[in-house]
Each structure stands twice: as structure tokens, then as C-alpha cells.
Amino acid sequence: MQLPAIIREPAVALVGETCYFSLVENLNLTDVDCIKYAISKGLGLGIVLGGSIVKVPQILTILKNQSAAGLSLTSYLMETLSYFITLSYNLRQGNPFSTFGEIMFISLQNVIITNLIFYFGRRQYGMMLGTIATLASLFYCLNHIIPPVFLSSLYAVTIPLSLASKVPQIYVNFKNKSTGQLSVFTVVNYFAGSAARVFTTMTELDDPLMLFGNMLAAAFNAILVLQVVLYWNQKTLKKD
């Protein structure tokens, strides 16, 4: 089946010439490898697009309520640090953008949320600016100065760091018996994205470390989803 060039060229760029001809031109629906690859690419792009807006509801919730109650500053700082290292690792490895692109967008949104936590928590502006400068400097070093071998070691460290970043938020939710201003949309999409990322990593990358990290991330995000269900409509009693 011949498709117009305006459709064919993006499709070839997405799944590759071999899989395009197998699935589209030859309609070979028994080509399991290409079907899995095409699904993985579609999921990957969906995750990237979702990641570009996943924390926008969280940002809007904070601005609407003029409060960051229930959000753990420690969690966001640790998570942002972990994402910066992961983003740099993928860029330096030359991995396909569809396998990590959401990390870039989520990192930017995390920086915004961190600033809002500082602002509505009445913390000093000097501390807020210092945190931003530190994160920016770290990202530059990760991409231009730190040797690739050392960066790989740092990436391995991000797995427990990323998981640890969830613990303060989980604890705050448990302590308050409420998820506070935590966005349901954000939490659910985080879980869906991390679960789908397990599949895309298995399909497109031969990187057991990334696969292990994504599997653990999906498990911890599932805990947050469970807390949202358990503490639905509960009022925030305490602040972090």
C-alpha cells in the first residue's frame, strides 16, 4: 500500500524503512518484532508529549490555591537532580529522543514547581536563586565537563536517588492522611508513563540498568496512585 510522501516520510523516520515496508507496504501483520517496535515508538512519543504537560495541572493547582501545602520540597529537589543526571546520560549515550524526551520537559516543570514551593512557603529568595543557579551549573557540568565513564556511574546512583525522592512525598501523604495540593492528573500520568516506559526500554534499548530503574519507578508511582485513592477528598491537616 503506497502512502503519500507527506505521510510516508514521517512514518519511515519513526519506525525505520525496514519496518515501514513490512507493516505498511507489505501489510505483514505477522512481523512481531516490527509490530512491537512500532508500538514502542508510538508509546514513546505519547510519553514525551504527555511529559510536556504532565505537571502543568500541578502548577495550575498551586497557583489557583496560592498554596504548595502537601508538596515535599525535598522530593522535588531530589527528583530534579535525578532527572538532570538521567537526561545528561541519555544525551551523551545518543539514545533515541523517544526513549527519554519526557525527562527534559518534566525537569523544566519541576524547576517551576520548586520555585513555587519556595515562594508560597515564604522561604528566602536568596535560597531559591541559589538552588536554581546550582541546578543550572550542575546540568552544564553533566553535559560538558564530567567524563562519560563517571556519568554512567552517576546514572546508576540516580536509581536509588529517584526512588528516595518519592519517599518524602509518600511520607507526607501518609502523615497528613491527605495528598494536599498533589495533582491527581500528574500522579496517574506519572504511573502510566513509567509503566509504558518499561515496555519501550525493553523493546528499543539494551540497557538493563535503565530497565531496572524504570521498573522500580513504576512501582513507587503505583504507591502514590494508591494514596490518591485512599485519601481522596481528605483535607490537608499539616504542612511539610
C-alpha positions, 0 to 999 in steps of 0.5 A, spaced: 500 500 500 503 506 497 502 512 502 503 519 500 510 522 501 507 527 506 505 521 510 510 516 508 516 520 510 514 521 517 512 514 518 519 511 515 523 516 520 519 513 526 519 506 525 525 505 520 524 503 512 525 496 514 519 496 518 515 501 514 515 496 508 513 490 512 507 493 516 505 498 511 507 496 504 507 489 505 501 489 510 505 483 514 501 483 520 505 477 522 512 481 523 512 481 531 518 484 532 516 490 527 509 490 530 512 491 537 517 496 535 512 500 532 508 500 538 514 502 542 515 508 538 508 510 538 508 509 546 514 513 546 512 519 543 505 519 547 510 519 553 514 525 551 508 529 549 504 527 555 511 529 559 510 536 556 504 537 560 504 532 565 505 537 571 502 543 568 495 541 572 500 541 578 502 548 577 495 550 575 493 547 582 498 551 586 497 557 583 489 557 583 490 555 591 496 560 592 498 554 596 504 548 595 501 545 602 502 537 601 508 538 596 515 535 599 520 540 597 525 535 598 522 530 593 522 535 588 529 537 589 531 530 589 527 528 583 530 534 579 537 532 580 535 525 578 532 527 572 538 532 570 543 526 571 538 521 567 537 526 561 545 528 561 546 520 560 541 519 555 544 525 551 551 523 551 549 515 550 545 518 543 539 514 545 533 515 541 529 522 543 523 517 544 526 513 549 527 519 554 524 526 551 519 526 557 525 527 562 527 534 559 520 537 559 518 534 566 525 537 569 523 544 566 516 543 570 519 541 576 524 547 576 517 551 576 514 547 581 520 548 586 520 555 585 513 555 587 514 551 593 519 556 595 515 562 594 508 560 597 512 557 603 515 564 604 522 561 604 528 566 602 529 568 595 536 568 596 535 560 597 531 559 591 536 563 586 541 559 589 538 552 588 536 554 581 543 557 579 546 550 582 541 546 578 543 550 572 551 549 573 550 542 575 546 540 568 552 544 564 557 540 568 553 533 566 553 535 559 560 538 558 565 537 563 564 530 567 567 524 563 562 519 560 565 513 564 563 517 571 556 519 568 554 512 567 556 511 574 552 517 576 546 514 572 546 508 576 546 512 583 540 516 580 536 509 581 536 509 588 536 517 588 529 517 584 526 512 588 528 516 595 525 522 592 518 519 592 519 517 599 518 524 602 512 525 598 509 518 600 511 520 607 507 526 607 501 523 604 501 518 609 502 523 615 497 528 613 492 522 611 491 527 605 495 528 598 494 536 599 495 540 593 498 533 589 495 533 582 491 527 581 492 528 573 500 528 574 500 522 579 496 517 574 500 520 568 506 519 572 504 511 573 502 510 566 508 513 563 513 509 567 509 503 566 509 504 558 516 506 559 518 499 561 515 496 555 519 501 550 526 500 554 525 493 553 523 493 546 528 499 543 534 499 548 539 494 551 540 497 557 538 493 563 540 498 568 535 503 565 530 497 565 531 496 572 530 503 574 524 504 570 521 498 573 522 500 580 519 507 578 513 504 576 512 501 582 513 507 587 508 511 582 503 505 583 504 507 591 502 514 590 496 512 585 494 508 591 494 514 596 490 518 591 485 513 592 485 512 599 485 519 601 481 522 596 477 528 598 481 528 605 483 535 607 490 537 608 491 537 616 499 539 616 504 542 612 511 539 610 
